[in-house]
Amino acid sequence: MHLLNAKGQTLRREMEKRVAILLQVDLAIDKQQTQAVIAPLQKLLTSDPHDTACRYQLAQAWQRLGQPEKYKREMERHKHSQALKQELTEKNLEANRSPDNADVRDRLAELCTELGKPELATMWRQAAAACRRLPQPENQSPP
């Protein structure tokens, strides 16, 4: 119980830090201080490279600063993260519809790993292994 409480407090502090940084970014944007948003957004993206909102804001800042290559790079990363998250959503829905499908759970584990969510990846790997231990219908052979 103590471990869960400590983890919850850590998550809350991280979220509060993220909100504070985003407020700094919003203030800088309001003051048209585009250069001032670069470092805070990059800091947030260091801890979560798939934060699509921050990635998009960073791309927009590079565009306003006349940096088309950096804008393009960030938009490509943004698009990649969006695609991963979209597939994660689709596979979650598929997992709900197919509770015994190990392959879907394997893919969910891969997506979670790529999105930097190791605990979820472990959970999906365990779920896939559990699916494989289920009795297989007679007309199918186990994978």
CNS distance restraints for C-alpha pairs under 8 A (distance, minus, plus):
assign (resid   1 and name CA) (resid   5 and name CA) 6.28 0.50 0.50
assign (resid   2 and name CA) (resid   6 and name CA) 6.17 0.50 0.50
assign (resid   3 and name CA) (resid   7 and name CA) 6.10 0.50 0.50
assign (resid   4 and name CA) (resid   8 and name CA) 6.06 0.50 0.50
assign (resid   5 and name CA) (resid   9 and name CA) 6.24 0.50 0.50
assign (resid   6 and name CA) (resid  10 and name CA) 6.22 0.50 0.50
assign (resid   7 and name CA) (resid  11 and name CA) 6.18 0.50 0.50
assign (resid   8 and name CA) (resid  12 and name CA) 6.13 0.50 0.50
assign (resid   9 and name CA) (resid  13 and name CA) 6.20 0.50 0.50
assign (resid  10 and name CA) (resid  14 and name CA) 6.20 0.50 0.50
assign (resid  11 and name CA) (resid  15 and name CA) 6.14 0.50 0.50
assign (resid  12 and name CA) (resid  16 and name CA) 6.12 0.50 0.50
assign (resid  13 and name CA) (resid  17 and name CA) 6.10 0.50 0.50
assign (resid  14 and name CA) (resid  18 and name CA) 6.18 0.50 0.50
assign (resid  15 and name CA) (resid  19 and name CA) 6.20 0.50 0.50
assign (resid  16 and name CA) (resid  20 and name CA) 6.20 0.50 0.50
assign (resid  17 and name CA) (resid  21 and name CA) 6.26 0.50 0.50
assign (resid  18 and name CA) (resid  22 and name CA) 6.17 0.50 0.50
assign (resid  18 and name CA) (resid  44 and name CA) 6.99 0.50 0.50
assign (resid  19 and name CA) (resid  23 and name CA) 6.18 0.50 0.50
assign (resid  20 and name CA) (resid  24 and name CA) 6.41 0.50 0.50
assign (resid  21 and name CA) (resid  25 and name CA) 6.31 0.50 0.50
assign (resid  21 and name CA) (resid  40 and name CA) 6.26 0.50 0.50
assign (resid  21 and name CA) (resid  41 and name CA) 7.86 0.50 0.50
assign (resid  21 and name CA) (resid  44 and name CA) 7.91 0.50 0.50
assign (resid  22 and name CA) (resid  26 and name CA) 6.15 0.50 0.50
assign (resid  22 and name CA) (resid  40 and name CA) 7.88 0.50 0.50
assign (resid  22 and name CA) (resid  41 and name CA) 7.91 0.50 0.50
assign (resid  23 and name CA) (resid  27 and name CA) 6.17 0.50 0.50
assign (resid  24 and name CA) (resid  28 and name CA) 6.21 0.50 0.50
assign (resid  24 and name CA) (resid  37 and name CA) 7.74 0.50 0.50
assign (resid  24 and name CA) (resid  40 and name CA) 7.89 0.50 0.50
assign (resid  25 and name CA) (resid  29 and name CA) 6.17 0.50 0.50
assign (resid  25 and name CA) (resid  36 and name CA) 7.48 0.50 0.50
assign (resid  25 and name CA) (resid  37 and name CA) 5.13 0.50 0.50
assign (resid  25 and name CA) (resid  40 and name CA) 7.00 0.50 0.50
assign (resid  25 and name CA) (resid  41 and name CA) 7.56 0.50 0.50
assign (resid  26 and name CA) (resid  30 and name CA) 6.12 0.50 0.50
assign (resid  27 and name CA) (resid  31 and name CA) 6.23 0.50 0.50
assign (resid  28 and name CA) (resid  32 and name CA) 6.07 0.50 0.50
assign (resid  28 and name CA) (resid  33 and name CA) 4.93 0.50 0.50
assign (resid  28 and name CA) (resid  34 and name CA) 6.52 0.50 0.50
assign (resid  28 and name CA) (resid  36 and name CA) 6.13 0.50 0.50
assign (resid  28 and name CA) (resid  37 and name CA) 6.31 0.50 0.50
assign (resid  29 and name CA) (resid  33 and name CA) 5.76 0.50 0.50
assign (resid  29 and name CA) (resid  34 and name CA) 5.99 0.50 0.50
assign (resid  29 and name CA) (resid  37 and name CA) 7.29 0.50 0.50
assign (resid  33 and name CA) (resid  37 and name CA) 7.30 0.50 0.50
assign (resid  34 and name CA) (resid  38 and name CA) 7.35 0.50 0.50
assign (resid  34 and name CA) (resid  61 and name CA) 5.91 0.50 0.50
assign (resid  34 and name CA) (resid  64 and name CA) 7.24 0.50 0.50
assign (resid  34 and name CA) (resid  65 and name CA) 7.11 0.50 0.50
assign (resid  35 and name CA) (resid  61 and name CA) 7.44 0.50 0.50
assign (resid  35 and name CA) (resid  65 and name CA) 7.39 0.50 0.50
assign (resid  36 and name CA) (resid  40 and name CA) 7.73 0.50 0.50
assign (resid  37 and name CA) (resid  41 and name CA) 6.15 0.50 0.50
assign (resid  37 and name CA) (resid  58 and name CA) 7.56 0.50 0.50
assign (resid  37 and name CA) (resid  61 and name CA) 7.27 0.50 0.50
assign (resid  38 and name CA) (resid  42 and name CA) 6.11 0.50 0.50
assign (resid  38 and name CA) (resid  58 and name CA) 6.37 0.50 0.50
assign (resid  38 and name CA) (resid  61 and name CA) 7.06 0.50 0.50
assign (resid  39 and name CA) (resid  43 and name CA) 6.10 0.50 0.50
assign (resid  40 and name CA) (resid  44 and name CA) 6.37 0.50 0.50
assign (resid  41 and name CA) (resid  45 and name CA) 6.19 0.50 0.50
assign (resid  41 and name CA) (resid  54 and name CA) 6.02 0.50 0.50
assign (resid  41 and name CA) (resid  55 and name CA) 7.57 0.50 0.50
assign (resid  41 and name CA) (resid  57 and name CA) 7.72 0.50 0.50
assign (resid  41 and name CA) (resid  58 and name CA) 6.26 0.50 0.50
assign (resid  42 and name CA) (resid  46 and name CA) 6.17 0.50 0.50
assign (resid  42 and name CA) (resid  58 and name CA) 7.61 0.50 0.50
assign (resid  43 and name CA) (resid  47 and name CA) 7.00 0.50 0.50
assign (resid  44 and name CA) (resid  48 and name CA) 6.31 0.50 0.50
assign (resid  44 and name CA) (resid  49 and name CA) 7.80 0.50 0.50
assign (resid  44 and name CA) (resid  54 and name CA) 7.36 0.50 0.50
assign (resid  45 and name CA) (resid  49 and name CA) 4.46 0.50 0.50
assign (resid  45 and name CA) (resid  50 and name CA) 7.20 0.50 0.50
assign (resid  45 and name CA) (resid  51 and name CA) 6.52 0.50 0.50
assign (resid  45 and name CA) (resid  54 and name CA) 6.97 0.50 0.50
assign (resid  45 and name CA) (resid  55 and name CA) 7.13 0.50 0.50
assign (resid  48 and name CA) (resid 116 and name CA) 7.53 0.50 0.50
assign (resid  49 and name CA) (resid  55 and name CA) 7.82 0.50 0.50
assign (resid  50 and name CA) (resid  55 and name CA) 7.51 0.50 0.50
assign (resid  50 and name CA) (resid  78 and name CA) 7.41 0.50 0.50
assign (resid  50 and name CA) (resid  81 and name CA) 5.31 0.50 0.50
assign (resid  50 and name CA) (resid 115 and name CA) 6.44 0.50 0.50
assign (resid  51 and name CA) (resid  55 and name CA) 6.10 0.50 0.50
assign (resid  51 and name CA) (resid  81 and name CA) 7.78 0.50 0.50
assign (resid  52 and name CA) (resid  56 and name CA) 5.97 0.50 0.50
assign (resid  52 and name CA) (resid  78 and name CA) 5.65 0.50 0.50
assign (resid  52 and name CA) (resid  81 and name CA) 6.60 0.50 0.50
assign (resid  52 and name CA) (resid  82 and name CA) 6.81 0.50 0.50
assign (resid  53 and name CA) (resid  57 and name CA) 6.29 0.50 0.50
assign (resid  54 and name CA) (resid  58 and name CA) 6.10 0.50 0.50
assign (resid  55 and name CA) (resid  59 and name CA) 6.24 0.50 0.50
assign (resid  55 and name CA) (resid  74 and name CA) 6.37 0.50 0.50
assign (resid  55 and name CA) (resid  75 and name CA) 7.49 0.50 0.50
assign (resid  55 and name CA) (resid  77 and name CA) 7.54 0.50 0.50
assign (resid  55 and name CA) (resid  78 and name CA) 5.77 0.50 0.50
assign (resid  56 and name CA) (resid  60 and name CA) 6.21 0.50 0.50
assign (resid  56 and name CA) (resid  74 and name CA) 7.21 0.50 0.50
assign (resid  56 and name CA) (resid  75 and name CA) 6.70 0.50 0.50
assign (resid  56 and name CA) (resid  78 and name CA) 6.33 0.50 0.50
assign (resid  57 and name CA) (resid  61 and name CA) 6.17 0.50 0.50
assign (resid  58 and name CA) (resid  62 and name CA) 6.30 0.50 0.50
assign (resid  58 and name CA) (resid  71 and name CA) 7.81 0.50 0.50
assign (resid  58 and name CA) (resid  74 and name CA) 7.09 0.50 0.50
assign (resid  59 and name CA) (resid  63 and name CA) 6.27 0.50 0.50
assign (resid  59 and name CA) (resid  70 and name CA) 7.11 0.50 0.50
assign (resid  59 and name CA) (resid  71 and name CA) 4.57 0.50 0.50
assign (resid  59 and name CA) (resid  72 and name CA) 7.34 0.50 0.50
assign (resid  59 and name CA) (resid  73 and name CA) 7.92 0.50 0.50
assign (resid  59 and name CA) (resid  74 and name CA) 5.12 0.50 0.50
assign (resid  59 and name CA) (resid  75 and name CA) 5.97 0.50 0.50
assign (resid  60 and name CA) (resid  64 and name CA) 6.23 0.50 0.50
assign (resid  60 and name CA) (resid  71 and name CA) 6.75 0.50 0.50
assign (resid  61 and name CA) (resid  65 and name CA) 6.19 0.50 0.50
assign (resid  61 and name CA) (resid  71 and name CA) 7.83 0.50 0.50
assign (resid  62 and name CA) (resid  66 and name CA) 6.33 0.50 0.50
assign (resid  62 and name CA) (resid  67 and name CA) 5.13 0.50 0.50
assign (resid  62 and name CA) (resid  68 and name CA) 6.95 0.50 0.50
assign (resid  62 and name CA) (resid  70 and name CA) 6.09 0.50 0.50
assign (resid  62 and name CA) (resid  71 and name CA) 5.12 0.50 0.50
assign (resid  63 and name CA) (resid  67 and name CA) 5.53 0.50 0.50
assign (resid  63 and name CA) (resid  68 and name CA) 5.84 0.50 0.50
assign (resid  63 and name CA) (resid  70 and name CA) 7.81 0.50 0.50
assign (resid  63 and name CA) (resid  71 and name CA) 5.38 0.50 0.50
assign (resid  67 and name CA) (resid  71 and name CA) 6.14 0.50 0.50
assign (resid  68 and name CA) (resid  72 and name CA) 6.01 0.50 0.50
assign (resid  69 and name CA) (resid  73 and name CA) 6.14 0.50 0.50
assign (resid  70 and name CA) (resid  74 and name CA) 6.16 0.50 0.50
assign (resid  71 and name CA) (resid  75 and name CA) 6.12 0.50 0.50
assign (resid  72 and name CA) (resid  76 and name CA) 6.16 0.50 0.50
assign (resid  73 and name CA) (resid  77 and name CA) 6.37 0.50 0.50
assign (resid  74 and name CA) (resid  78 and name CA) 6.01 0.50 0.50
assign (resid  75 and name CA) (resid  79 and name CA) 6.05 0.50 0.50
assign (resid  76 and name CA) (resid  80 and name CA) 6.17 0.50 0.50
assign (resid  77 and name CA) (resid  81 and name CA) 6.18 0.50 0.50
assign (resid  78 and name CA) (resid  82 and name CA) 6.15 0.50 0.50
assign (resid  79 and name CA) (resid  83 and name CA) 6.16 0.50 0.50
assign (resid  80 and name CA) (resid  84 and name CA) 6.31 0.50 0.50
assign (resid  81 and name CA) (resid  85 and name CA) 6.17 0.50 0.50
assign (resid  81 and name CA) (resid 115 and name CA) 7.81 0.50 0.50
assign (resid  82 and name CA) (resid  86 and name CA) 6.01 0.50 0.50
assign (resid  83 and name CA) (resid  87 and name CA) 6.14 0.50 0.50
assign (resid  84 and name CA) (resid  88 and name CA) 6.09 0.50 0.50
assign (resid  84 and name CA) (resid 111 and name CA) 6.68 0.50 0.50
assign (resid  84 and name CA) (resid 115 and name CA) 7.46 0.50 0.50
assign (resid  85 and name CA) (resid  89 and name CA) 6.24 0.50 0.50
assign (resid  86 and name CA) (resid  90 and name CA) 6.28 0.50 0.50
assign (resid  87 and name CA) (resid  91 and name CA) 5.98 0.50 0.50
assign (resid  87 and name CA) (resid 111 and name CA) 7.97 0.50 0.50
assign (resid  88 and name CA) (resid  92 and name CA) 6.07 0.50 0.50
assign (resid  88 and name CA) (resid 108 and name CA) 6.38 0.50 0.50
assign (resid  88 and name CA) (resid 111 and name CA) 6.41 0.50 0.50
assign (resid  88 and name CA) (resid 112 and name CA) 7.75 0.50 0.50
assign (resid  89 and name CA) (resid  93 and name CA) 6.36 0.50 0.50
assign (resid  90 and name CA) (resid  94 and name CA) 6.22 0.50 0.50
assign (resid  91 and name CA) (resid  95 and name CA) 5.96 0.50 0.50
assign (resid  91 and name CA) (resid 104 and name CA) 6.41 0.50 0.50
assign (resid  91 and name CA) (resid 105 and name CA) 7.92 0.50 0.50
assign (resid  91 and name CA) (resid 107 and name CA) 7.66 0.50 0.50
assign (resid  91 and name CA) (resid 108 and name CA) 6.42 0.50 0.50
assign (resid  92 and name CA) (resid  96 and name CA) 6.32 0.50 0.50
assign (resid  92 and name CA) (resid 108 and name CA) 7.34 0.50 0.50
assign (resid  93 and name CA) (resid  97 and name CA) 6.40 0.50 0.50
assign (resid  94 and name CA) (resid  98 and name CA) 6.03 0.50 0.50
assign (resid  94 and name CA) (resid 104 and name CA) 7.23 0.50 0.50
assign (resid  95 and name CA) (resid  99 and name CA) 5.70 0.50 0.50
assign (resid  95 and name CA) (resid 101 and name CA) 6.91 0.50 0.50
assign (resid  95 and name CA) (resid 104 and name CA) 6.20 0.50 0.50
assign (resid  95 and name CA) (resid 105 and name CA) 6.78 0.50 0.50
assign (resid  99 and name CA) (resid 131 and name CA) 7.94 0.50 0.50
assign (resid 100 and name CA) (resid 131 and name CA) 5.20 0.50 0.50
assign (resid 100 and name CA) (resid 132 and name CA) 7.99 0.50 0.50
assign (resid 100 and name CA) (resid 134 and name CA) 7.70 0.50 0.50
assign (resid 101 and name CA) (resid 105 and name CA) 6.83 0.50 0.50
assign (resid 101 and name CA) (resid 128 and name CA) 7.38 0.50 0.50
assign (resid 101 and name CA) (resid 131 and name CA) 6.52 0.50 0.50
assign (resid 102 and name CA) (resid 106 and name CA) 6.17 0.50 0.50
assign (resid 102 and name CA) (resid 127 and name CA) 7.33 0.50 0.50
assign (resid 102 and name CA) (resid 128 and name CA) 4.24 0.50 0.50
assign (resid 102 and name CA) (resid 129 and name CA) 6.99 0.50 0.50
assign (resid 102 and name CA) (resid 131 and name CA) 5.35 0.50 0.50
assign (resid 102 and name CA) (resid 132 and name CA) 6.32 0.50 0.50
assign (resid 103 and name CA) (resid 107 and name CA) 6.30 0.50 0.50
assign (resid 103 and name CA) (resid 128 and name CA) 6.95 0.50 0.50
assign (resid 104 and name CA) (resid 108 and name CA) 6.21 0.50 0.50
assign (resid 104 and name CA) (resid 128 and name CA) 7.87 0.50 0.50
assign (resid 105 and name CA) (resid 109 and name CA) 6.19 0.50 0.50
assign (resid 105 and name CA) (resid 124 and name CA) 5.34 0.50 0.50
assign (resid 105 and name CA) (resid 125 and name CA) 6.61 0.50 0.50
assign (resid 105 and name CA) (resid 127 and name CA) 6.58 0.50 0.50
assign (resid 105 and name CA) (resid 128 and name CA) 5.13 0.50 0.50
assign (resid 106 and name CA) (resid 110 and name CA) 6.36 0.50 0.50
assign (resid 106 and name CA) (resid 124 and name CA) 6.57 0.50 0.50
assign (resid 106 and name CA) (resid 125 and name CA) 5.92 0.50 0.50
assign (resid 106 and name CA) (resid 128 and name CA) 5.94 0.50 0.50
assign (resid 107 and name CA) (resid 111 and name CA) 6.17 0.50 0.50
assign (resid 108 and name CA) (resid 112 and name CA) 6.08 0.50 0.50
assign (resid 108 and name CA) (resid 121 and name CA) 7.01 0.50 0.50
assign (resid 108 and name CA) (resid 124 and name CA) 6.28 0.50 0.50
assign (resid 109 and name CA) (resid 113 and name CA) 6.16 0.50 0.50
assign (resid 109 and name CA) (resid 120 and name CA) 7.01 0.50 0.50
assign (resid 109 and name CA) (resid 121 and name CA) 4.03 0.50 0.50
assign (resid 109 and name CA) (resid 122 and name CA) 6.75 0.50 0.50
assign (resid 109 and name CA) (resid 123 and name CA) 7.63 0.50 0.50
assign (resid 109 and name CA) (resid 124 and name CA) 5.04 0.50 0.50
assign (resid 109 and name CA) (resid 125 and name CA) 5.73 0.50 0.50
assign (resid 110 and name CA) (resid 114 and name CA) 6.25 0.50 0.50
assign (resid 110 and name CA) (resid 121 and name CA) 6.74 0.50 0.50
assign (resid 111 and name CA) (resid 115 and name CA) 6.08 0.50 0.50
assign (resid 111 and name CA) (resid 121 and name CA) 7.63 0.50 0.50
assign (resid 112 and name CA) (resid 116 and name CA) 6.19 0.50 0.50
assign (resid 112 and name CA) (resid 117 and name CA) 4.95 0.50 0.50
assign (resid 112 and name CA) (resid 118 and name CA) 6.48 0.50 0.50
assign (resid 112 and name CA) (resid 120 and name CA) 6.15 0.50 0.50
assign (resid 112 and name CA) (resid 121 and name CA) 4.98 0.50 0.50
assign (resid 113 and name CA) (resid 117 and name CA) 5.52 0.50 0.50
assign (resid 113 and name CA) (resid 118 and name CA) 5.47 0.50 0.50
assign (resid 113 and name CA) (resid 121 and name CA) 5.62 0.50 0.50
assign (resid 117 and name CA) (resid 121 and name CA) 6.26 0.50 0.50
assign (resid 118 and name CA) (resid 122 and name CA) 6.15 0.50 0.50
assign (resid 119 and name CA) (resid 123 and name CA) 6.31 0.50 0.50
assign (resid 120 and name CA) (resid 124 and name CA) 6.22 0.50 0.50
assign (resid 121 and name CA) (resid 125 and name CA) 6.17 0.50 0.50
assign (resid 122 and name CA) (resid 126 and name CA) 6.17 0.50 0.50
assign (resid 123 and name CA) (resid 127 and name CA) 6.19 0.50 0.50
assign (resid 124 and name CA) (resid 128 and name CA) 6.09 0.50 0.50
assign (resid 125 and name CA) (resid 129 and name CA) 6.23 0.50 0.50
assign (resid 126 and name CA) (resid 130 and name CA) 6.17 0.50 0.50
assign (resid 127 and name CA) (resid 131 and name CA) 6.22 0.50 0.50
assign (resid 128 and name CA) (resid 132 and name CA) 6.38 0.50 0.50
assign (resid 129 and name CA) (resid 133 and name CA) 6.53 0.50 0.50
assign (resid 130 and name CA) (resid 134 and name CA) 6.73 0.50 0.50
assign (resid 132 and name CA) (resid 142 and name CA) 7.44 0.50 0.50
assign (resid 132 and name CA) (resid 143 and name CA) 7.97 0.50 0.50
assign (resid 136 and name CA) (resid 140 and name CA) 6.41 0.50 0.50
assign (resid 136 and name CA) (resid 141 and name CA) 6.75 0.50 0.50
assign (resid 136 and name CA) (resid 142 and name CA) 6.33 0.50 0.50
assign (resid 137 and name CA) (resid 141 and name CA) 7.67 0.50 0.50
